[in-house]
Amino acid sequence: MTADREAEGGTTSRRDFTATHWSVVLQAAGGRESPEAAVALEQLCRRYWFPLYAAVRRKGYAREEAEDLVQSFFAQLLEKNYVAQADRERGKFRTFLLAALEHFLANEWNRQQALRRGGRQTFVALDAQNAEARYTREPFHELSPEKLFDRRWAAVLLEQAHQALGHEYVAAGKGELFAALQPCLTGESPPDGYRKLAAQLGLSEGAVRIAVHRLRRAFGEQLRNEVAMTVSQPAQVEEEMQHLFAILRE
């Protein structure tokens, strides 16, 4: 197979919607314990704890207090099956998670039921130092906690899609191609045009253009996969995609 033909090969993967994380969690909610659902929920929590941390910090809580709040929130989320309260017909993990956090802040923490620092069991591993560094890089203009949560939610989805796509390219033996072309994911042409990239990769300029087109299409599909994991119905994917793009345009 020639280099040009290799550049044309797709690397995308499609997931069965019924196996996505949030749908698995919702199917098990209120019923018998499901190891698969527990793992799926924990994976979702690991992905979205930083948006929650940023939202809590924006509410005025100090760093260590915000760390305790988020960790304790996850402890109760995983232990007390709050998911059973989610609307299975309309539930989206993003809206469920933020509403559950608001409930927790208004009730559980005020009753001092959070676990003590240092002696508590860790339910979701938090990189607190990195979280605070990321939070301090947030823009200083006024953003509500909810708006900041949405911004971080969008950033997490983009990051996860980018990482997953990179892993697919590496697994297909195309890591060098991905590294060279990933700056083109913004939708813009390379600063020096495609000719320099073609020379770097040993491809024709036309093959590079095709590879960029396929990369962008694969990224879009991967982003949809990431969004699908956080909704309960296939029809909600497009709605969440539109919400995501609206956030990115702000």
Order of alpha helices (4+ residues) and beta strands (2+ residues): alpha-alpha-alpha-alpha-alpha-alpha-alpha-alpha-alpha-alpha-alpha
